[in-house]
């Protein structure tokens, strides 16, 4: 794969990730296709995606789409869950978890296709909302540490099911993703596994994709977020099928 193609796919991954999550399904595959070994591909992917996510978070924050108190609790839970999931990944094979996803993804797709009334629809007290946020962020964080693909998408869907608007759900999920990504990126940087000469230009294209995607999400809300979620679900399903 040429540099131009790699940069294009990193841009596309950032664009999709800022709207619905799951951009790593594209960018990580692009790094592999470029010829990077697994650890270097994962490290550079964290570098470019984290750089891009910073700017999408700033964009959402400027639009006041992030509910910081709720997303902050989710970020703490996701970091804890990621550590637990990473440990479990050392003990168990992800084979059965992939089978579980093969069953669950079509079901989640149907729920996503179902039209819901737009706008904020708080169904729970603040305490229950925080408990639910912490709980699903912990579980999804464990998934992120154990397997990973589509984490941002699952966070977006979880916030939506709690009662947040699609835009708030996407924005909250980006803050949580950024928190867990910073932890992982720090480890990779200290390990020296990030190729800075490649990582910086890729980060620039990721930033451009994230800025464009988050701006479009802010403008068009569920009209773009819901269809993009379907795209990511299909990509995730293909990713899971690829191992059988």
Secondary structure as UniProt FT lines:
FT   HELIX           3..20
FT   HELIX           24..34
FT   HELIX           38..62
FT   TURN            63..64
FT   HELIX           68..91
FT   HELIX           95..113
FT   HELIX           126..146
FT   TURN            149..150
FT   HELIX           151..162
FT   HELIX           166..191
FT   HELIX           196..220
FT   HELIX           222..241
FT   TURN            242..243
//
